[in-house]
Amino acid sequence: MKTFRDVASIRREVERHRRTGHTIGLVPTMGALHEGHLSLVRAARSGHDLVAVSIFVNPLQFGPDEDFTAYPRDESEDFERLGGAGTDIVFIPAVEDMYEAGRSTTVSVGPLAAKFEGAHRPGHFDGVCTIVAKLFNIVRPHGAFFGQKDAQQAAVLKRMVRDLDFDIEIFVCPTMREPDGLALSSRNAYLSDDDRQRATVLYRALVAGRASLLEDGDAAGAESTMNRVFAEAGVAPDYAAACDPDTFEAPSPARSVLLVVAARVGPARLIDNMLISSEELKGVTVRAAGG
Ligand code: PAF
């Protein structure tokens, strides 16, 4: 596994591989790697000749009161995990390398990025899109791998790739969960034992919302069910909603529905989601909230 810390040297390395016809799969991360990240590395490994992983805690995607400084960083642990999962290249730049003084360009995806996470974390998706666009230009991958846990991020990045004509295929890999359903997240490290127990509320709300939607197709009912599960656990969600998985607008009949939740549990702000496919919804008429 080779490590690169500056833009010029990783560019040289990937160009050398491109010239020999190798395909490149990129897994962008912020480090603090867990099984979810490693599943992305393995997915990239199975379809590409070269697997590159970037580790960069991107200041641009954190709000002023968010956890940029506290975000867990453990380079040697990350390297060990990446080596075991079959990574060829690690790109781990410094903030000054990625954002030179005087930078003034931001990639902004519009309405899709303004809902849910975008509404609760103003500027977040601009930060994500800007860094991912830069990584795409630097590493020039053929495929890029993201987790379904960040479903809105994946949808926003797909929109960006289409709108800006990046010749890159976006792969979205399943959410990895603990045995009790909690989605793996680097931020789970913030949870005390008590918070860790309470954090299962996100998954429990999704399971209950899913059952409710499959029963009668009522999106508003599914949202009430999810909110009830949160209330019983004494956790106030930022949102608990049913939406269209591509547009994040209200769900439409005969299409898949995505349930999305976000909540602060102790010091950690956690998100999760659950997709209910159009096949599962066959025979159920989905009615949008308020419809
Ligand atoms: O999902 C993440 O870890 C980050 O948002 C990403 C895609 C690496 C961009 O910083």
py3Dmol code that shows the C-alpha trace and the ligand (Angstrom):
import py3Dmol

protein = """\
ATOM      1  CA  MET A   1       0.000   0.000   0.000  1.00  0.00           C
ATOM      2  CA  LYS A   2       1.450   3.342  -1.070  1.00  0.00           C
ATOM      3  CA  THR A   3       0.740   6.594   0.755  1.00  0.00           C
ATOM      4  CA  PHE A   4       0.594  10.019  -0.910  1.00  0.00           C
ATOM      5  CA  ARG A   5       0.296  13.281   0.967  1.00  0.00           C
ATOM      6  CA  ASP A   6       0.417  15.835  -1.815  1.00  0.00           C
ATOM      7  CA  VAL A   7      -1.610  16.415  -4.946  1.00  0.00           C
ATOM      8  CA  ALA A   8       1.292  16.342  -7.447  1.00  0.00           C
ATOM      9  CA  SER A   9       2.594  12.916  -6.409  1.00  0.00           C
ATOM     10  CA  ILE A  10      -0.773  11.135  -6.379  1.00  0.00           C
ATOM     11  CA  ARG A  11      -1.560  12.666  -9.769  1.00  0.00           C
ATOM     12  CA  ARG A  12       1.672  11.148 -11.146  1.00  0.00           C
ATOM     13  CA  GLU A  13       0.824   7.743  -9.666  1.00  0.00           C
ATOM     14  CA  VAL A  14      -2.736   7.557 -11.007  1.00  0.00           C
ATOM     15  CA  GLU A  15      -1.677   8.820 -14.443  1.00  0.00           C
ATOM     16  CA  ARG A  16       0.932   6.035 -14.610  1.00  0.00           C
ATOM     17  CA  HIS A  17      -1.821   3.476 -13.898  1.00  0.00           C
ATOM     18  CA  ARG A  18      -4.271   5.058 -16.326  1.00  0.00           C
ATOM     19  CA  ARG A  19      -1.653   4.885 -19.107  1.00  0.00           C
ATOM     20  CA  THR A  20      -1.304   1.117 -18.586  1.00  0.00           C
ATOM     21  CA  GLY A  21      -5.099   0.755 -18.880  1.00  0.00           C
ATOM     22  CA  HIS A  22      -5.789   0.120 -15.187  1.00  0.00           C
ATOM     23  CA  THR A  23      -9.211   1.070 -13.849  1.00  0.00           C
ATOM     24  CA  ILE A  24      -9.315   3.031 -10.598  1.00  0.00           C
ATOM     25  CA  GLY A  25     -11.912   2.776  -7.835  1.00  0.00           C
ATOM     26  CA  LEU A  26     -11.942   5.623  -5.293  1.00  0.00           C
ATOM     27  CA  VAL A  27     -13.338   5.444  -1.756  1.00  0.00           C
ATOM     28  CA  PRO A  28     -13.480   8.979  -0.304  1.00  0.00           C
ATOM     29  CA  THR A  29     -13.463   8.951   3.535  1.00  0.00           C
ATOM     30  CA  MET A  30     -12.805  11.184   6.496  1.00  0.00           C
ATOM     31  CA  GLY A  31     -10.909   8.409   8.297  1.00  0.00           C
ATOM     32  CA  ALA A  32     -11.936   6.837  11.640  1.00  0.00           C
ATOM     33  CA  LEU A  33     -12.572   3.822   9.487  1.00  0.00           C
ATOM     34  CA  HIS A  34     -14.983   1.041  10.419  1.00  0.00           C
ATOM     35  CA  GLU A  35     -16.427  -2.045   8.717  1.00  0.00           C
ATOM     36  CA  GLY A  36     -18.741   0.173   6.641  1.00  0.00           C
ATOM     37  CA  HIS A  37     -15.759   1.887   5.002  1.00  0.00           C
ATOM     38  CA  LEU A  38     -13.987  -1.435   4.529  1.00  0.00           C
ATOM     39  CA  SER A  39     -17.041  -2.848   2.746  1.00  0.00           C
ATOM     40  CA  LEU A  40     -16.673   0.046   0.265  1.00  0.00           C
ATOM     41  CA  VAL A  41     -12.995  -0.816  -0.215  1.00  0.00           C
ATOM     42  CA  ARG A  42     -13.904  -4.460  -0.889  1.00  0.00           C
ATOM     43  CA  ALA A  43     -16.613  -3.424  -3.362  1.00  0.00           C
ATOM     44  CA  ALA A  44     -14.102  -1.178  -5.154  1.00  0.00           C
ATOM     45  CA  ARG A  45     -11.552  -4.027  -5.119  1.00  0.00           C
ATOM     46  CA  SER A  46     -13.945  -6.432  -6.837  1.00  0.00           C
ATOM     47  CA  GLY A  47     -14.481  -4.225  -9.900  1.00  0.00           C
ATOM     48  CA  HIS A  48     -11.299  -2.152 -10.321  1.00  0.00           C
ATOM     49  CA  ASP A  49      -7.597  -2.819 -10.868  1.00  0.00           C
ATOM     50  CA  LEU A  50      -6.469  -0.158  -8.429  1.00  0.00           C
ATOM     51  CA  VAL A  51      -8.204   0.890  -5.204  1.00  0.00           C
ATOM     52  CA  ALA A  52      -7.504   4.374  -3.881  1.00  0.00           C
ATOM     53  CA  VAL A  53      -8.825   5.592  -0.521  1.00  0.00           C
ATOM     54  CA  SER A  54      -8.708   9.238   0.499  1.00  0.00           C
ATOM     55  CA  ILE A  55      -8.626  10.254   4.155  1.00  0.00           C
ATOM     56  CA  PHE A  56      -9.424  13.916   4.681  1.00  0.00           C
ATOM     57  CA  VAL A  57     -11.469  15.504   7.449  1.00  0.00           C
ATOM     58  CA  ASN A  58     -12.955  18.195   5.273  1.00  0.00           C
ATOM     59  CA  PRO A  59     -13.401  21.478   7.178  1.00  0.00           C
ATOM     60  CA  LEU A  60     -15.691  22.852   4.476  1.00  0.00           C
ATOM     61  CA  GLN A  61     -18.510  20.430   5.280  1.00  0.00           C
ATOM     62  CA  PHE A  62     -18.661  21.204   9.032  1.00  0.00           C
ATOM     63  CA  GLY A  63     -20.689  24.099  10.441  1.00  0.00           C
ATOM     64  CA  PRO A  64     -19.081  26.490  12.938  1.00  0.00           C
ATOM     65  CA  ASP A  65     -20.713  24.689  15.926  1.00  0.00           C
ATOM     66  CA  GLU A  66     -20.089  21.189  14.635  1.00  0.00           C
ATOM     67  CA  ASP A  67     -17.492  18.547  15.512  1.00  0.00           C
ATOM     68  CA  PHE A  68     -14.643  19.294  13.060  1.00  0.00           C
ATOM     69  CA  THR A  69     -12.049  19.530  15.845  1.00  0.00           C
ATOM     70  CA  ALA A  70     -13.406  16.580  17.829  1.00  0.00           C
ATOM     71  CA  TYR A  71     -13.849  14.335  14.778  1.00  0.00           C
ATOM     72  CA  PRO A  72     -11.921  11.102  15.543  1.00  0.00           C
ATOM     73  CA  ARG A  73      -8.536  10.836  13.807  1.00  0.00           C
ATOM     74  CA  ASP A  74      -6.305   7.749  14.046  1.00  0.00           C
ATOM     75  CA  GLU A  75      -3.994   7.462  11.067  1.00  0.00           C
ATOM     76  CA  SER A  76      -2.092   4.313  12.081  1.00  0.00           C
ATOM     77  CA  GLU A  77      -5.267   2.381  12.941  1.00  0.00           C
ATOM     78  CA  ASP A  78      -6.818   3.496   9.610  1.00  0.00           C
ATOM     79  CA  PHE A  79      -3.731   2.370   7.673  1.00  0.00           C
ATOM     80  CA  GLU A  80      -3.794  -1.035   9.328  1.00  0.00           C
ATOM     81  CA  ARG A  81      -7.445  -1.555   8.420  1.00  0.00           C
ATOM     82  CA  LEU A  82      -6.967  -0.352   4.842  1.00  0.00           C
ATOM     83  CA  GLY A  83      -3.977  -2.646   4.325  1.00  0.00           C
ATOM     84  CA  GLY A  84      -6.058  -5.622   5.489  1.00  0.00           C
ATOM     85  CA  ALA A  85      -8.922  -4.749   3.136  1.00  0.00           C
ATOM     86  CA  GLY A  86      -6.840  -4.618  -0.047  1.00  0.00           C
ATOM     87  CA  THR A  87      -6.179  -0.894  -0.588  1.00  0.00           C
ATOM     88  CA  ASP A  88      -3.442   0.026  -3.099  1.00  0.00           C
ATOM     89  CA  ILE A  89      -3.189   3.768  -2.573  1.00  0.00           C
ATOM     90  CA  VAL A  90      -3.988   6.060   0.336  1.00  0.00           C
ATOM     91  CA  PHE A  91      -4.274   9.782  -0.311  1.00  0.00           C
ATOM     92  CA  ILE A  92      -4.065  11.735   2.934  1.00  0.00           C
ATOM     93  CA  PRO A  93      -3.521  15.419   2.169  1.00  0.00           C
ATOM     94  CA  ALA A  94      -3.212  18.310   4.616  1.00  0.00           C
ATOM     95  CA  VAL A  95      -5.896  20.993   4.692  1.00  0.00           C
ATOM     96  CA  GLU A  96      -3.452  23.559   3.172  1.00  0.00           C
ATOM     97  CA  ASP A  97      -2.857  21.211   0.212  1.00  0.00           C
ATOM     98  CA  MET A  98      -6.539  20.892  -0.555  1.00  0.00           C
ATOM     99  CA  TYR A  99      -7.568  24.474   0.117  1.00  0.00           C
ATOM    100  CA  GLU A 100      -4.990  27.054  -0.815  1.00  0.00           C
ATOM    101  CA  ALA A 101      -5.333  30.597   0.458  1.00  0.00           C
ATOM    102  CA  GLY A 102      -7.560  32.591  -1.851  1.00  0.00           C
ATOM    103  CA  ARG A 103      -9.699  29.658  -3.011  1.00  0.00           C
ATOM    104  CA  SER A 104     -13.159  30.914  -3.877  1.00  0.00           C
ATOM    105  CA  THR A 105     -14.962  28.217  -5.884  1.00  0.00           C
ATOM    106  CA  THR A 106     -17.727  26.112  -4.365  1.00  0.00           C
ATOM    107  CA  VAL A 107     -19.786  23.353  -5.965  1.00  0.00           C
ATOM    108  CA  SER A 108     -23.457  23.756  -5.106  1.00  0.00           C
ATOM    109  CA  VAL A 109     -26.111  21.271  -6.152  1.00  0.00           C
ATOM    110  CA  GLY A 110     -29.346  23.228  -5.616  1.00  0.00           C
ATOM    111  CA  PRO A 111     -32.739  22.130  -4.207  1.00  0.00           C
ATOM    112  CA  LEU A 112     -31.875  18.462  -3.549  1.00  0.00           C
ATOM    113  CA  ALA A 113     -29.055  19.621  -1.275  1.00  0.00           C
ATOM    114  CA  ALA A 114     -31.301  22.064   0.592  1.00  0.00           C
ATOM    115  CA  LYS A 115     -33.618  19.476   2.168  1.00  0.00           C
ATOM    116  CA  PHE A 116     -33.207  17.363   5.324  1.00  0.00           C
ATOM    117  CA  GLU A 117     -29.442  17.312   6.044  1.00  0.00           C
ATOM    118  CA  GLY A 118     -28.985  20.482   3.982  1.00  0.00           C
ATOM    119  CA  ALA A 119     -31.664  22.287   6.014  1.00  0.00           C
ATOM    120  CA  HIS A 120     -30.143  21.208   9.330  1.00  0.00           C
ATOM    121  CA  ARG A 121     -26.526  21.689   8.289  1.00  0.00           C
ATOM    122  CA  PRO A 122     -26.405  24.795   6.075  1.00  0.00           C
ATOM    123  CA  GLY A 123     -23.493  24.639   3.628  1.00  0.00           C
ATOM    124  CA  HIS A 124     -22.780  20.970   4.407  1.00  0.00           C
ATOM    125  CA  PHE A 125     -23.424  19.618   0.921  1.00  0.00           C
ATOM    126  CA  ASP A 126     -21.550  22.495  -0.724  1.00  0.00           C
ATOM    127  CA  GLY A 127     -18.561  21.357   1.333  1.00  0.00           C
ATOM    128  CA  VAL A 128     -19.085  17.700   0.414  1.00  0.00           C
ATOM    129  CA  CYS A 129     -19.524  18.415  -3.307  1.00  0.00           C
ATOM    130  CA  THR A 130     -16.546  20.745  -3.438  1.00  0.00           C
ATOM    131  CA  ILE A 131     -14.155  18.245  -1.853  1.00  0.00           C
ATOM    132  CA  VAL A 132     -15.514  15.273  -3.822  1.00  0.00           C
ATOM    133  CA  ALA A 133     -15.255  17.204  -7.102  1.00  0.00           C
ATOM    134  CA  LYS A 134     -11.643  18.047  -6.222  1.00  0.00           C
ATOM    135  CA  LEU A 135     -10.884  14.409  -5.360  1.00  0.00           C
ATOM    136  CA  PHE A 136     -12.449  13.319  -8.649  1.00  0.00           C
ATOM    137  CA  ASN A 137     -10.218  15.760 -10.535  1.00  0.00           C
ATOM    138  CA  ILE A 138      -7.099  14.699  -8.657  1.00  0.00           C
ATOM    139  CA  VAL A 139      -7.553  10.903  -8.591  1.00  0.00           C
ATOM    140  CA  ARG A 140      -9.564  10.649 -11.844  1.00  0.00           C
ATOM    141  CA  PRO A 141     -11.274   7.399 -10.794  1.00  0.00           C
ATOM    142  CA  HIS A 142     -13.493   5.287 -13.051  1.00  0.00           C
ATOM    143  CA  GLY A 143     -15.783   4.447 -10.125  1.00  0.00           C
ATOM    144  CA  ALA A 144     -16.405   6.049  -6.717  1.00  0.00           C
ATOM    145  CA  PHE A 145     -17.921   4.310  -3.706  1.00  0.00           C
ATOM    146  CA  PHE A 146     -20.237   5.752  -1.043  1.00  0.00           C
ATOM    147  CA  GLY A 147     -22.430   4.287   1.693  1.00  0.00           C
ATOM    148  CA  GLN A 148     -26.227   4.119   1.630  1.00  0.00           C
ATOM    149  CA  LYS A 149     -26.224   5.394   5.236  1.00  0.00           C
ATOM    150  CA  ASP A 150     -25.546   8.838   3.770  1.00  0.00           C
ATOM    151  CA  ALA A 151     -28.367   8.412   1.246  1.00  0.00           C
ATOM    152  CA  GLN A 152     -28.877  12.119   0.590  1.00  0.00           C
ATOM    153  CA  GLN A 153     -25.137  12.621   0.117  1.00  0.00           C
ATOM    154  CA  ALA A 154     -25.142   9.816  -2.467  1.00  0.00           C
ATOM    155  CA  ALA A 155     -28.132  11.346  -4.285  1.00  0.00           C
ATOM    156  CA  VAL A 156     -26.538  14.807  -4.264  1.00  0.00           C
ATOM    157  CA  LEU A 157     -23.240  13.443  -5.591  1.00  0.00           C
ATOM    158  CA  LYS A 158     -25.020  11.496  -8.343  1.00  0.00           C
ATOM    159  CA  ARG A 159     -26.735  14.748  -9.348  1.00  0.00           C
ATOM    160  CA  MET A 160     -23.369  16.549  -9.358  1.00  0.00           C
ATOM    161  CA  VAL A 161     -21.771  13.839 -11.519  1.00  0.00           C
ATOM    162  CA  ARG A 162     -24.609  14.082 -14.052  1.00  0.00           C
ATOM    163  CA  ASP A 163     -24.756  17.873 -14.054  1.00  0.00           C
ATOM    164  CA  LEU A 164     -20.985  18.369 -14.391  1.00  0.00           C
ATOM    165  CA  ASP A 165     -20.363  15.428 -16.771  1.00  0.00           C
ATOM    166  CA  PHE A 166     -17.855  13.621 -14.612  1.00  0.00           C
ATOM    167  CA  ASP A 167     -17.085  10.377 -16.419  1.00  0.00           C
ATOM    168  CA  ILE A 168     -17.313   8.423 -13.174  1.00  0.00           C
ATOM    169  CA  GLU A 169     -19.730   5.724 -12.053  1.00  0.00           C
ATOM    170  CA  ILE A 170     -21.136   6.199  -8.538  1.00  0.00           C
ATOM    171  CA  PHE A 171     -21.657   2.996  -6.539  1.00  0.00           C
ATOM    172  CA  VAL A 172     -23.788   3.086  -3.395  1.00  0.00           C
ATOM    173  CA  CYS A 173     -23.133   0.196  -1.000  1.00  0.00           C
ATOM    174  CA  PRO A 174     -25.445  -1.129   1.743  1.00  0.00           C
ATOM    175  CA  THR A 175     -25.403   0.276   5.277  1.00  0.00           C
ATOM    176  CA  MET A 176     -23.508  -1.914   7.737  1.00  0.00           C
ATOM    177  CA  ARG A 177     -25.194  -2.340  11.119  1.00  0.00           C
ATOM    178  CA  GLU A 178     -24.452  -3.548  14.634  1.00  0.00           C
ATOM    179  CA  PRO A 179     -26.468  -6.644  15.672  1.00  0.00           C
ATOM    180  CA  ASP A 180     -29.085  -4.367  17.333  1.00  0.00           C
ATOM    181  CA  GLY A 181     -29.535  -2.352  14.127  1.00  0.00           C
ATOM    182  CA  LEU A 182     -27.438   0.736  14.903  1.00  0.00           C
ATOM    183  CA  ALA A 183     -25.834   1.875  11.647  1.00  0.00           C
ATOM    184  CA  LEU A 184     -22.019   1.920  11.775  1.00  0.00           C
ATOM    185  CA  SER A 185     -20.737   5.481  11.920  1.00  0.00           C
ATOM    186  CA  SER A 186     -17.478   7.085  12.982  1.00  0.00           C
ATOM    187  CA  ARG A 187     -19.581   9.298  15.271  1.00  0.00           C
ATOM    188  CA  ASN A 188     -20.765   6.262  17.299  1.00  0.00           C
ATOM    189  CA  ALA A 189     -17.407   6.656  19.076  1.00  0.00           C
ATOM    190  CA  TYR A 190     -18.889   9.710  20.865  1.00  0.00           C
ATOM    191  CA  LEU A 191     -21.634   7.615  22.548  1.00  0.00           C
ATOM    192  CA  SER A 192     -21.528   6.746  26.259  1.00  0.00           C
ATOM    193  CA  ASP A 193     -22.960   3.324  27.221  1.00  0.00           C
ATOM    194  CA  ASP A 194     -26.329   4.936  27.979  1.00  0.00           C
ATOM    195  CA  ASP A 195     -26.337   6.932  24.730  1.00  0.00           C
ATOM    196  CA  ARG A 196     -25.330   3.809  22.820  1.00  0.00           C
ATOM    197  CA  GLN A 197     -28.504   2.084  24.104  1.00  0.00           C
ATOM    198  CA  ARG A 198     -30.690   5.090  23.250  1.00  0.00           C
ATOM    199  CA  ALA A 199     -29.111   5.368  19.774  1.00  0.00           C
ATOM    200  CA  THR A 200     -30.966   2.208  18.672  1.00  0.00           C
ATOM    201  CA  VAL A 201     -34.043   4.458  18.481  1.00  0.00           C
ATOM    202  CA  LEU A 202     -33.100   5.502  14.923  1.00  0.00           C
ATOM    203  CA  TYR A 203     -33.248   1.943  13.608  1.00  0.00           C
ATOM    204  CA  ARG A 204     -36.317   1.081  15.688  1.00  0.00           C
ATOM    205  CA  ALA A 205     -38.146   4.118  14.301  1.00  0.00           C
ATOM    206  CA  LEU A 206     -37.296   3.068  10.742  1.00  0.00           C
ATOM    207  CA  VAL A 207     -38.487  -0.512  11.306  1.00  0.00           C
ATOM    208  CA  ALA A 208     -41.767   0.734  12.783  1.00  0.00           C
ATOM    209  CA  GLY A 209     -42.199   3.335  10.008  1.00  0.00           C
ATOM    210  CA  ARG A 210     -41.639   0.655   7.396  1.00  0.00           C
ATOM    211  CA  ALA A 211     -44.279  -1.645   8.929  1.00  0.00           C
ATOM    212  CA  SER A 212     -46.727   1.253   9.062  1.00  0.00           C
ATOM    213  CA  LEU A 213     -46.143   2.241   5.416  1.00  0.00           C
ATOM    214  CA  LEU A 214     -46.446  -1.350   4.196  1.00  0.00           C
ATOM    215  CA  GLU A 215     -49.727  -1.700   6.069  1.00  0.00           C
ATOM    216  CA  ASP A 216     -51.648   1.204   4.559  1.00  0.00           C
ATOM    217  CA  GLY A 217     -49.363   3.272   2.277  1.00  0.00           C
ATOM    218  CA  ASP A 218     -49.947   6.388   4.369  1.00  0.00           C
ATOM    219  CA  ALA A 219     -46.679   8.365   4.413  1.00  0.00           C
ATOM    220  CA  ALA A 220     -47.996  10.768   7.079  1.00  0.00           C
ATOM    221  CA  GLY A 221     -48.931   7.757   9.230  1.00  0.00           C
ATOM    222  CA  ALA A 222     -45.430   6.295   8.818  1.00  0.00           C
ATOM    223  CA  GLU A 223     -43.942   9.640   9.873  1.00  0.00           C
ATOM    224  CA  SER A 224     -46.204   9.768  12.966  1.00  0.00           C
ATOM    225  CA  THR A 225     -45.209   6.210  13.841  1.00  0.00           C
ATOM    226  CA  MET A 226     -41.503   7.091  13.620  1.00  0.00           C
ATOM    227  CA  ASN A 227     -42.015  10.244  15.699  1.00  0.00           C
ATOM    228  CA  ARG A 228     -43.880   8.191  18.320  1.00  0.00           C
ATOM    229  CA  VAL A 229     -40.934   5.763  18.626  1.00  0.00           C
ATOM    230  CA  PHE A 230     -38.575   8.729  19.120  1.00  0.00           C
ATOM    231  CA  ALA A 231     -40.893  10.299  21.726  1.00  0.00           C
ATOM    232  CA  GLU A 232     -41.091   7.020  23.684  1.00  0.00           C
ATOM    233  CA  ALA A 233     -37.275   6.939  23.796  1.00  0.00           C
ATOM    234  CA  GLY A 234     -37.107  10.568  24.939  1.00  0.00           C
ATOM    235  CA  VAL A 235     -35.162  11.592  21.829  1.00  0.00           C
ATOM    236  CA  ALA A 236     -36.264  14.572  19.706  1.00  0.00           C
ATOM    237  CA  PRO A 237     -35.463  13.862  16.038  1.00  0.00           C
ATOM    238  CA  ASP A 238     -34.302  16.592  13.680  1.00  0.00           C
ATOM    239  CA  TYR A 239     -36.557  14.856  11.165  1.00  0.00           C
ATOM    240  CA  ALA A 240     -38.329  11.551  10.646  1.00  0.00           C
ATOM    241  CA  ALA A 241     -39.786  11.553   7.149  1.00  0.00           C
ATOM    242  CA  ALA A 242     -40.879   9.491   4.161  1.00  0.00           C
ATOM    243  CA  CYS A 243     -39.592  10.753   0.812  1.00  0.00           C
ATOM    244  CA  ASP A 244     -38.698   9.852  -2.750  1.00  0.00           C
ATOM    245  CA  PRO A 245     -35.220   8.238  -2.781  1.00  0.00           C
ATOM    246  CA  ASP A 246     -33.981  10.268  -5.765  1.00  0.00           C
ATOM    247  CA  THR A 247     -35.506  13.712  -5.300  1.00  0.00           C
ATOM    248  CA  PHE A 248     -36.088  13.662  -1.530  1.00  0.00           C
ATOM    249  CA  GLU A 249     -39.479  15.268  -2.317  1.00  0.00           C
ATOM    250  CA  ALA A 250     -42.746  13.727  -1.087  1.00  0.00           C
ATOM    251  CA  PRO A 251     -43.056  10.054  -2.126  1.00  0.00           C
ATOM    252  CA  SER A 252     -44.983   9.162  -5.281  1.00  0.00           C
ATOM    253  CA  PRO A 253     -47.332   6.227  -5.845  1.00  0.00           C
ATOM    254  CA  ALA A 254     -45.751   3.160  -7.529  1.00  0.00           C
ATOM    255  CA  ARG A 255     -42.239   4.242  -6.615  1.00  0.00           C
ATOM    256  CA  SER A 256     -39.830   3.189  -3.875  1.00  0.00           C
ATOM    257  CA  VAL A 257     -39.987   5.170  -0.635  1.00  0.00           C
ATOM    258  CA  LEU A 258     -37.050   6.189   1.525  1.00  0.00           C
ATOM    259  CA  LEU A 259     -37.549   6.683   5.245  1.00  0.00           C
ATOM    260  CA  VAL A 260     -34.980   9.126   6.635  1.00  0.00           C
ATOM    261  CA  VAL A 261     -34.213   9.992  10.249  1.00  0.00           C
ATOM    262  CA  ALA A 262     -31.716  12.186  12.073  1.00  0.00           C
ATOM    263  CA  ALA A 263     -31.347  12.849  15.784  1.00  0.00           C
ATOM    264  CA  ARG A 264     -28.874  14.018  18.352  1.00  0.00           C
ATOM    265  CA  VAL A 265     -28.174  11.339  20.954  1.00  0.00           C
ATOM    266  CA  GLY A 266     -25.915  12.751  23.662  1.00  0.00           C
ATOM    267  CA  PRO A 267     -22.989  14.401  21.883  1.00  0.00           C
ATOM    268  CA  ALA A 268     -23.496  12.555  18.582  1.00  0.00           C
ATOM    269  CA  ARG A 269     -25.717  13.661  15.730  1.00  0.00           C
ATOM    270  CA  LEU A 270     -26.709  10.447  13.947  1.00  0.00           C
ATOM    271  CA  ILE A 271     -28.536   9.780  10.683  1.00  0.00           C
ATOM    272  CA  ASP A 272     -30.028   6.634   9.184  1.00  0.00           C
ATOM    273  CA  ASN A 273     -32.490   5.593   6.487  1.00  0.00           C
ATOM    274  CA  MET A 274     -34.393   2.615   5.115  1.00  0.00           C
ATOM    275  CA  LEU A 275     -35.425   2.008   1.518  1.00  0.00           C
ATOM    276  CA  ILE A 276     -38.784   0.324   0.835  1.00  0.00           C
ATOM    277  CA  SER A 277     -38.713  -0.851  -2.750  1.00  0.00           C
ATOM    278  CA  SER A 278     -41.576  -0.474  -5.230  1.00  0.00           C
ATOM    279  CA  GLU A 279     -41.771  -4.320  -5.339  1.00  0.00           C
ATOM    280  CA  GLU A 280     -42.326  -4.481  -1.584  1.00  0.00           C
ATOM    281  CA  LEU A 281     -44.968  -1.783  -1.972  1.00  0.00           C
ATOM    282  CA  LYS A 282     -46.824  -3.651  -4.738  1.00  0.00           C
ATOM    283  CA  GLY A 283     -50.529  -3.631  -3.907  1.00  0.00           C
ATOM    284  CA  VAL A 284     -50.085  -0.700  -1.500  1.00  0.00           C
ATOM    285  CA  THR A 285     -51.092   2.767  -2.707  1.00  0.00           C
ATOM    286  CA  VAL A 286     -48.601   5.206  -1.269  1.00  0.00           C
ATOM    287  CA  ARG A 287     -50.157   8.536  -0.285  1.00  0.00           C
ATOM    288  CA  ALA A 288     -47.800  11.433   0.365  1.00  0.00           C
ATOM    289  CA  ALA A 289     -47.876  13.180   3.719  1.00  0.00           C
ATOM    290  CA  GLY A 290     -50.765  15.649   3.557  1.00  0.00           C
ATOM    291  CA  GLY A 291     -52.123  13.866   0.434  1.00  0.00           C
TER     292      GLY A 291
END
"""
ligand_1 = """\
10
PAF
O -19.054 10.566 3.741
C -17.987 11.113 4.073
O -17.182 10.559 4.839
C -17.652 12.499 3.543
O -18.797 13.277 3.434
C -16.882 12.447 2.200
C -17.737 11.851 1.098
C -15.607 11.647 2.364
C -16.507 13.877 1.771
O -15.698 14.489 2.712
"""
view = py3Dmol.view(width=600, height=400)
view.addModel(protein, "pdb")
view.setStyle({"model": 0}, {"cartoon": {"style": "trace"}})
view.addModel(ligand_1, "xyz")
view.setStyle({"model": 1}, {"stick": {}})
view.zoomTo()
view.show()
